[in-house]
Amino acid sequence: MSVIVVLIGFSILVAAGFLLAFLWAVRSGQYDDDVSPSVRILFDNKSDKSTDSETIENNV
């Protein structure tokens, strides 16, 4: 019976740790930009294409 009490106490401690980590991430701005990563793939960067082609030509 005492093992169950220890396990419940440990699980509450771990859950509180995850909650604190989540709150720290929210307050530090980890979830501020949730739109641009999903939209960024839709736009072409012409500067990236030119550097890729130059890299390929230089390696050949």
PDB file of N, CA, C and O in Angstrom:
ATOM      1  N   MET A   1       0.821  -1.193   0.000  1.00  0.00           N
ATOM      2  CA  MET A   1       0.000   0.000   0.000  1.00  0.00           C
ATOM      3  C   MET A   1       0.862   1.253   0.000  1.00  0.00           C
ATOM      4  O   MET A   1       0.502   2.252  -0.622  1.00  0.00           O
ATOM      5  N   SER A   2       1.989   1.210   0.686  1.00  0.00           N
ATOM      6  CA  SER A   2       2.848   2.392   0.725  1.00  0.00           C
ATOM      7  C   SER A   2       3.514   2.648  -0.629  1.00  0.00           C
ATOM      8  O   SER A   2       3.887   3.783  -0.925  1.00  0.00           O
ATOM      9  N   VAL A   3       3.669   1.600  -1.458  1.00  0.00           N
ATOM     10  CA  VAL A   3       4.245   1.769  -2.794  1.00  0.00           C
ATOM     11  C   VAL A   3       3.308   2.612  -3.652  1.00  0.00           C
ATOM     12  O   VAL A   3       3.767   3.450  -4.428  1.00  0.00           O
ATOM     13  N   ILE A   4       2.024   2.404  -3.522  1.00  0.00           N
ATOM     14  CA  ILE A   4       1.045   3.176  -4.295  1.00  0.00           C
ATOM     15  C   ILE A   4       1.110   4.653  -3.918  1.00  0.00           C
ATOM     16  O   ILE A   4       1.036   5.516  -4.793  1.00  0.00           O
ATOM     17  N   VAL A   5       1.244   4.944  -2.664  1.00  0.00           N
ATOM     18  CA  VAL A   5       1.345   6.330  -2.207  1.00  0.00           C
ATOM     19  C   VAL A   5       2.613   6.973  -2.764  1.00  0.00           C
ATOM     20  O   VAL A   5       2.587   8.130  -3.184  1.00  0.00           O
ATOM     21  N   VAL A   6       3.715   6.237  -2.769  1.00  0.00           N
ATOM     22  CA  VAL A   6       4.968   6.764  -3.316  1.00  0.00           C
ATOM     23  C   VAL A   6       4.832   7.005  -4.816  1.00  0.00           C
ATOM     24  O   VAL A   6       5.274   8.038  -5.318  1.00  0.00           O
ATOM     25  N   LEU A   7       4.224   6.063  -5.539  1.00  0.00           N
ATOM     26  CA  LEU A   7       4.054   6.221  -6.976  1.00  0.00           C
ATOM     27  C   LEU A   7       3.123   7.375  -7.324  1.00  0.00           C
ATOM     28  O   LEU A   7       3.381   8.110  -8.276  1.00  0.00           O
ATOM     29  N   ILE A   8       2.055   7.541  -6.574  1.00  0.00           N
ATOM     30  CA  ILE A   8       1.144   8.665  -6.811  1.00  0.00           C
ATOM     31  C   ILE A   8       1.853   9.987  -6.525  1.00  0.00           C
ATOM     32  O   ILE A   8       1.705  10.947  -7.281  1.00  0.00           O
ATOM     33  N   GLY A   9       2.603  10.037  -5.463  1.00  0.00           N
ATOM     34  CA  GLY A   9       3.366  11.250  -5.152  1.00  0.00           C
ATOM     35  C   GLY A   9       4.389  11.567  -6.231  1.00  0.00           C
ATOM     36  O   GLY A   9       4.544  12.724  -6.621  1.00  0.00           O
ATOM     37  N   PHE A  10       5.084  10.548  -6.714  1.00  0.00           N
ATOM     38  CA  PHE A  10       6.065  10.752  -7.771  1.00  0.00           C
ATOM     39  C   PHE A  10       5.408  11.200  -9.068  1.00  0.00           C
ATOM     40  O   PHE A  10       5.944  12.061  -9.765  1.00  0.00           O
ATOM     41  N   SER A  11       4.250  10.626  -9.403  1.00  0.00           N
ATOM     42  CA  SER A  11       3.563  11.010 -10.636  1.00  0.00           C
ATOM     43  C   SER A  11       3.044  12.445 -10.550  1.00  0.00           C
ATOM     44  O   SER A  11       3.054  13.167 -11.547  1.00  0.00           O
ATOM     45  N   ILE A  12       2.597  12.858  -9.382  1.00  0.00           N
ATOM     46  CA  ILE A  12       2.170  14.249  -9.213  1.00  0.00           C
ATOM     47  C   ILE A  12       3.368  15.189  -9.348  1.00  0.00           C
ATOM     48  O   ILE A  12       3.244  16.274  -9.916  1.00  0.00           O
ATOM     49  N   LEU A  13       4.507  14.783  -8.836  1.00  0.00           N
ATOM     50  CA  LEU A  13       5.725  15.580  -8.953  1.00  0.00           C
ATOM     51  C   LEU A  13       6.157  15.710 -10.418  1.00  0.00           C
ATOM     52  O   LEU A  13       6.532  16.798 -10.855  1.00  0.00           O
ATOM     53  N   VAL A  14       6.108  14.634 -11.162  1.00  0.00           N
ATOM     54  CA  VAL A  14       6.463  14.662 -12.582  1.00  0.00           C
ATOM     55  C   VAL A  14       5.467  15.515 -13.365  1.00  0.00           C
ATOM     56  O   VAL A  14       5.871  16.295 -14.228  1.00  0.00           O
ATOM     57  N   ALA A  15       4.176  15.378 -13.078  1.00  0.00           N
ATOM     58  CA  ALA A  15       3.159  16.178 -13.759  1.00  0.00           C
ATOM     59  C   ALA A  15       3.351  17.661 -13.472  1.00  0.00           C
ATOM     60  O   ALA A  15       3.191  18.488 -14.370  1.00  0.00           O
ATOM     61  N   ALA A  16       3.691  18.007 -12.242  1.00  0.00           N
ATOM     62  CA  ALA A  16       3.949  19.408 -11.899  1.00  0.00           C
ATOM     63  C   ALA A  16       5.183  19.922 -12.641  1.00  0.00           C
ATOM     64  O   ALA A  16       5.217  21.082 -13.053  1.00  0.00           O
ATOM     65  N   GLY A  17       6.182  19.080 -12.812  1.00  0.00           N
ATOM     66  CA  GLY A  17       7.367  19.472 -13.578  1.00  0.00           C
ATOM     67  C   GLY A  17       7.034  19.755 -15.032  1.00  0.00           C
ATOM     68  O   GLY A  17       7.516  20.736 -15.598  1.00  0.00           O
ATOM     69  N   PHE A  18       6.215  18.907 -15.646  1.00  0.00           N
ATOM     70  CA  PHE A  18       5.796  19.144 -17.022  1.00  0.00           C
ATOM     71  C   PHE A  18       4.939  20.402 -17.133  1.00  0.00           C
ATOM     72  O   PHE A  18       5.057  21.148 -18.105  1.00  0.00           O
ATOM     73  N   LEU A  19       4.088  20.639 -16.155  1.00  0.00           N
ATOM     74  CA  LEU A  19       3.268  21.854 -16.167  1.00  0.00           C
ATOM     75  C   LEU A  19       4.140  23.097 -16.061  1.00  0.00           C
ATOM     76  O   LEU A  19       3.904  24.079 -16.766  1.00  0.00           O
ATOM     77  N   LEU A  20       5.131  23.069 -15.200  1.00  0.00           N
ATOM     78  CA  LEU A  20       6.041  24.205 -15.074  1.00  0.00           C
ATOM     79  C   LEU A  20       6.847  24.416 -16.357  1.00  0.00           C
ATOM     80  O   LEU A  20       7.061  25.557 -16.765  1.00  0.00           O
ATOM     81  N   ALA A  21       7.291  23.344 -16.991  1.00  0.00           N
ATOM     82  CA  ALA A  21       8.027  23.466 -18.252  1.00  0.00           C
ATOM     83  C   ALA A  21       7.142  24.054 -19.342  1.00  0.00           C
ATOM     84  O   ALA A  21       7.598  24.877 -20.136  1.00  0.00           O
ATOM     85  N   PHE A  22       5.881  23.637 -19.387  1.00  0.00           N
ATOM     86  CA  PHE A  22       4.949  24.172 -20.373  1.00  0.00           C
ATOM     87  C   PHE A  22       4.685  25.651 -20.129  1.00  0.00           C
ATOM     88  O   PHE A  22       4.689  26.444 -21.071  1.00  0.00           O
ATOM     89  N   LEU A  23       4.456  26.028 -18.881  1.00  0.00           N
ATOM     90  CA  LEU A  23       4.209  27.436 -18.572  1.00  0.00           C
ATOM     91  C   LEU A  23       5.435  28.292 -18.879  1.00  0.00           C
ATOM     92  O   LEU A  23       5.298  29.419 -19.353  1.00  0.00           O
ATOM     93  N   TRP A  24       6.620  27.772 -18.617  1.00  0.00           N
ATOM     94  CA  TRP A  24       7.843  28.503 -18.951  1.00  0.00           C
ATOM     95  C   TRP A  24       7.961  28.700 -20.460  1.00  0.00           C
ATOM     96  O   TRP A  24       8.351  29.775 -20.918  1.00  0.00           O
ATOM     97  N   ALA A  25       7.622  27.653 -21.245  1.00  0.00           N
ATOM     98  CA  ALA A  25       7.697  27.753 -22.704  1.00  0.00           C
ATOM     99  C   ALA A  25       6.703  28.766 -23.242  1.00  0.00           C
ATOM    100  O   ALA A  25       7.020  29.511 -24.169  1.00  0.00           O
ATOM    101  N   VAL A  26       5.507  28.805 -22.676  1.00  0.00           N
ATOM    102  CA  VAL A  26       4.501  29.763 -23.126  1.00  0.00           C
ATOM    103  C   VAL A  26       4.934  31.180 -22.796  1.00  0.00           C
ATOM    104  O   VAL A  26       4.802  32.075 -23.631  1.00  0.00           O
ATOM    105  N   ARG A  27       5.444  31.397 -21.604  1.00  0.00           N
ATOM    106  CA  ARG A  27       5.850  32.747 -21.195  1.00  0.00           C
ATOM    107  C   ARG A  27       7.096  33.227 -21.920  1.00  0.00           C
ATOM    108  O   ARG A  27       7.279  34.433 -22.087  1.00  0.00           O
ATOM    109  N   SER A  28       7.955  32.318 -22.354  1.00  0.00           N
ATOM    110  CA  SER A  28       9.171  32.734 -23.044  1.00  0.00           C
ATOM    111  C   SER A  28       8.958  32.913 -24.541  1.00  0.00           C
ATOM    112  O   SER A  28       9.887  33.300 -25.250  1.00  0.00           O
ATOM    113  N   GLY A  29       7.750  32.639 -25.036  1.00  0.00           N
ATOM    114  CA  GLY A  29       7.429  32.922 -26.434  1.00  0.00           C
ATOM    115  C   GLY A  29       7.651  31.773 -27.396  1.00  0.00           C
ATOM    116  O   GLY A  29       7.782  32.009 -28.597  1.00  0.00           O
ATOM    117  N   GLN A  30       7.698  30.557 -26.924  1.00  0.00           N
ATOM    118  CA  GLN A  30       7.923  29.433 -27.813  1.00  0.00           C
ATOM    119  C   GLN A  30       6.755  29.195 -28.772  1.00  0.00           C
ATOM    120  O   GLN A  30       6.949  28.635 -29.851  1.00  0.00           O
ATOM    121  N   TYR A  31       5.564  29.605 -28.397  1.00  0.00           N
ATOM    122  CA  TYR A  31       4.381  29.339 -29.206  1.00  0.00           C
ATOM    123  C   TYR A  31       3.815  30.604 -29.838  1.00  0.00           C
ATOM    124  O   TYR A  31       2.642  30.626 -30.211  1.00  0.00           O
ATOM    125  N   ASP A  32       4.615  31.657 -29.967  1.00  0.00           N
ATOM    126  CA  ASP A  32       4.110  32.907 -30.509  1.00  0.00           C
ATOM    127  C   ASP A  32       3.841  32.834 -32.006  1.00  0.00           C
ATOM    128  O   ASP A  32       2.811  33.329 -32.464  1.00  0.00           O
ATOM    129  N   ASP A  33       4.726  32.240 -32.768  1.00  0.00           N
ATOM    130  CA  ASP A  33       4.606  32.223 -34.219  1.00  0.00           C
ATOM    131  C   ASP A  33       4.123  30.858 -34.681  1.00  0.00           C
ATOM    132  O   ASP A  33       4.931  29.974 -34.965  1.00  0.00           O
ATOM    133  N   ASP A  34       2.814  30.681 -34.757  1.00  0.00           N
ATOM    134  CA  ASP A  34       2.279  29.383 -35.142  1.00  0.00           C
ATOM    135  C   ASP A  34       1.769  29.356 -36.574  1.00  0.00           C
ATOM    136  O   ASP A  34       1.286  28.318 -37.026  1.00  0.00           O
ATOM    137  N   VAL A  35       1.861  30.486 -37.318  1.00  0.00           N
ATOM    138  CA  VAL A  35       1.338  30.529 -38.673  1.00  0.00           C
ATOM    139  C   VAL A  35       2.449  30.400 -39.707  1.00  0.00           C
ATOM    140  O   VAL A  35       2.299  29.660 -40.678  1.00  0.00           O
ATOM    141  N   SER A  36       3.545  31.097 -39.521  1.00  0.00           N
ATOM    142  CA  SER A  36       4.551  31.164 -40.575  1.00  0.00           C
ATOM    143  C   SER A  36       5.216  29.834 -40.917  1.00  0.00           C
ATOM    144  O   SER A  36       5.526  29.636 -42.092  1.00  0.00           O
ATOM    145  N   PRO A  37       5.459  28.913 -40.000  1.00  0.00           N
ATOM    146  CA  PRO A  37       6.071  27.658 -40.447  1.00  0.00           C
ATOM    147  C   PRO A  37       5.202  26.877 -41.431  1.00  0.00           C
ATOM    148  O   PRO A  37       5.728  26.220 -42.330  1.00  0.00           O
ATOM    149  N   SER A  38       3.891  26.940 -41.272  1.00  0.00           N
ATOM    150  CA  SER A  38       3.026  26.210 -42.192  1.00  0.00           C
ATOM    151  C   SER A  38       2.836  26.941 -43.509  1.00  0.00           C
ATOM    152  O   SER A  38       2.473  26.320 -44.509  1.00  0.00           O
ATOM    153  N   VAL A  39       3.072  28.247 -43.533  1.00  0.00           N
ATOM    154  CA  VAL A  39       2.880  29.029 -44.743  1.00  0.00           C
ATOM    155  C   VAL A  39       4.207  29.253 -45.475  1.00  0.00           C
ATOM    156  O   VAL A  39       4.216  29.517 -46.678  1.00  0.00           O
ATOM    157  N   ARG A  40       5.303  29.148 -44.767  1.00  0.00           N
ATOM    158  CA  ARG A  40       6.616  29.443 -45.336  1.00  0.00           C
ATOM    159  C   ARG A  40       6.945  28.554 -46.530  1.00  0.00           C
ATOM    160  O   ARG A  40       7.647  28.991 -47.441  1.00  0.00           O
ATOM    161  N   ILE A  41       6.461  27.334 -46.545  1.00  0.00           N
ATOM    162  CA  ILE A  41       6.770  26.416 -47.634  1.00  0.00           C
ATOM    163  C   ILE A  41       6.075  26.832 -48.932  1.00  0.00           C
ATOM    164  O   ILE A  41       6.488  26.404 -50.010  1.00  0.00           O
ATOM    165  N   LEU A  42       5.039  27.647 -48.851  1.00  0.00           N
ATOM    166  CA  LEU A  42       4.292  28.048 -50.032  1.00  0.00           C
ATOM    167  C   LEU A  42       4.978  29.147 -50.831  1.00  0.00           C
ATOM    168  O   LEU A  42       4.621  29.372 -51.987  1.00  0.00           O
ATOM    169  N   PHE A  43       5.947  29.834 -50.251  1.00  0.00           N
ATOM    170  CA  PHE A  43       6.605  30.945 -50.912  1.00  0.00           C
ATOM    171  C   PHE A  43       7.996  30.541 -51.373  1.00  0.00           C
ATOM    172  O   PHE A  43       8.727  29.847 -50.667  1.00  0.00           O
ATOM    173  N   ASP A  44       8.351  30.995 -52.590  1.00  0.00           N
ATOM    174  CA  ASP A  44       9.683  30.732 -53.116  1.00  0.00           C
ATOM    175  C   ASP A  44      10.624  31.850 -52.725  1.00  0.00           C
ATOM    176  O   ASP A  44      10.267  33.027 -52.784  1.00  0.00           O
ATOM    177  N   ASN A  45      11.810  31.483 -52.330  1.00  0.00           N
ATOM    178  CA  ASN A  45      12.867  32.460 -52.106  1.00  0.00           C
ATOM    179  C   ASN A  45      13.793  32.399 -53.305  1.00  0.00           C
ATOM    180  O   ASN A  45      14.488  31.403 -53.507  1.00  0.00           O
ATOM    181  N   LYS A  46      13.809  33.461 -54.106  1.00  0.00           N
ATOM    182  CA  LYS A  46      14.628  33.448 -55.316  1.00  0.00           C
ATOM    183  C   LYS A  46      16.107  33.440 -54.978  1.00  0.00           C
ATOM    184  O   LYS A  46      16.909  32.910 -55.748  1.00  0.00           O
ATOM    185  N   SER A  47      16.484  34.009 -53.854  1.00  0.00           N
ATOM    186  CA  SER A  47      17.891  34.002 -53.477  1.00  0.00           C
ATOM    187  C   SER A  47      18.355  32.588 -53.143  1.00  0.00           C
ATOM    188  O   SER A  47      19.511  32.247 -53.398  1.00  0.00           O
ATOM    189  N   ASP A  48      17.478  31.757 -52.578  1.00  0.00           N
ATOM    190  CA  ASP A  48      17.846  30.376 -52.277  1.00  0.00           C
ATOM    191  C   ASP A  48      18.059  29.571 -53.549  1.00  0.00           C
ATOM    192  O   ASP A  48      18.958  28.731 -53.610  1.00  0.00           O
ATOM    193  N   LYS A  49      17.232  29.821 -54.575  1.00  0.00           N
ATOM    194  CA  LYS A  49      17.372  29.084 -55.828  1.00  0.00           C
ATOM    195  C   LYS A  49      18.677  29.430 -56.522  1.00  0.00           C
ATOM    196  O   LYS A  49      19.337  28.550 -57.075  1.00  0.00           O
ATOM    197  N   SER A  50      19.056  30.695 -56.500  1.00  0.00           N
ATOM    198  CA  SER A  50      20.297  31.079 -57.172  1.00  0.00           C
ATOM    199  C   SER A  50      21.508  30.496 -56.451  1.00  0.00           C
ATOM    200  O   SER A  50      22.465  30.072 -57.098  1.00  0.00           O
ATOM    201  N   THR A  51      21.477  30.471 -55.153  1.00  0.00           N
ATOM    202  CA  THR A  51      22.619  29.905 -54.428  1.00  0.00           C
ATOM    203  C   THR A  51      22.677  28.395 -54.613  1.00  0.00           C
ATOM    204  O   THR A  51      23.766  27.822 -54.655  1.00  0.00           O
ATOM    205  N   ASP A  52      21.510  27.733 -54.727  1.00  0.00           N
ATOM    206  CA  ASP A  52      21.514  26.293 -54.961  1.00  0.00           C
ATOM    207  C   ASP A  52      22.091  25.962 -56.334  1.00  0.00           C
ATOM    208  O   ASP A  52      22.874  25.021 -56.460  1.00  0.00           O
ATOM    209  N   SER A  53      21.716  26.720 -57.363  1.00  0.00           N
ATOM    210  CA  SER A  53      22.228  26.444 -58.691  1.00  0.00           C
ATOM    211  C   SER A  53      23.711  26.752 -58.772  1.00  0.00           C
ATOM    212  O   SER A  53      24.452  26.038 -59.449  1.00  0.00           O
ATOM    213  N   GLU A  54      24.162  27.808 -58.092  1.00  0.00           N
ATOM    214  CA  GLU A  54      25.591  28.116 -58.085  1.00  0.00           C
ATOM    215  C   GLU A  54      26.376  27.026 -57.368  1.00  0.00           C
ATOM    216  O   GLU A  54      27.483  26.685 -57.784  1.00  0.00           O
ATOM    217  N   THR A  55      25.830  26.491 -56.321  1.00  0.00           N
ATOM    218  CA  THR A  55      26.497  25.417 -55.589  1.00  0.00           C
ATOM    219  C   THR A  55      26.618  24.172 -56.440  1.00  0.00           C
ATOM    220  O   THR A  55      27.651  23.503 -56.416  1.00  0.00           O
ATOM    221  N   ILE A  56      25.585  23.853 -57.189  1.00  0.00           N
ATOM    222  CA  ILE A  56      25.610  22.673 -58.052  1.00  0.00           C
ATOM    223  C   ILE A  56      26.634  22.873 -59.164  1.00  0.00           C
ATOM    224  O   ILE A  56      27.388  21.954 -59.481  1.00  0.00           O
ATOM    225  N   GLU A  57      26.669  24.081 -59.767  1.00  0.00           N
ATOM    226  CA  GLU A  57      27.626  24.333 -60.833  1.00  0.00           C
ATOM    227  C   GLU A  57      29.052  24.290 -60.318  1.00  0.00           C
ATOM    228  O   GLU A  57      29.947  23.828 -61.024  1.00  0.00           O
ATOM    229  N   ASN A  58      29.279  24.761 -59.106  1.00  0.00           N
ATOM    230  CA  ASN A  58      30.634  24.756 -58.562  1.00  0.00           C
ATOM    231  C   ASN A  58      31.104  23.348 -58.197  1.00  0.00           C
ATOM    232  O   ASN A  58      32.303  23.071 -58.225  1.00  0.00           O
ATOM    233  N   ASN A  59      30.183  22.472 -57.859  1.00  0.00           N
ATOM    234  CA  ASN A  59      30.563  21.111 -57.478  1.00  0.00           C
ATOM    235  C   ASN A  59      30.800  20.214 -58.675  1.00  0.00           C
ATOM    236  O   ASN A  59      31.427  19.165 -58.534  1.00  0.00           O
ATOM    237  N   VAL A  60      30.318  20.593 -59.849  1.00  0.00           N
ATOM    238  CA  VAL A  60      30.447  19.737 -61.043  1.00  0.00           C
ATOM    239  C   VAL A  60      31.773  19.877 -61.691  1.00  0.00           C
ATOM    240  O   VAL A  60      32.038  19.226 -62.702  1.00  0.00           O
TER     241      VAL A  60
END
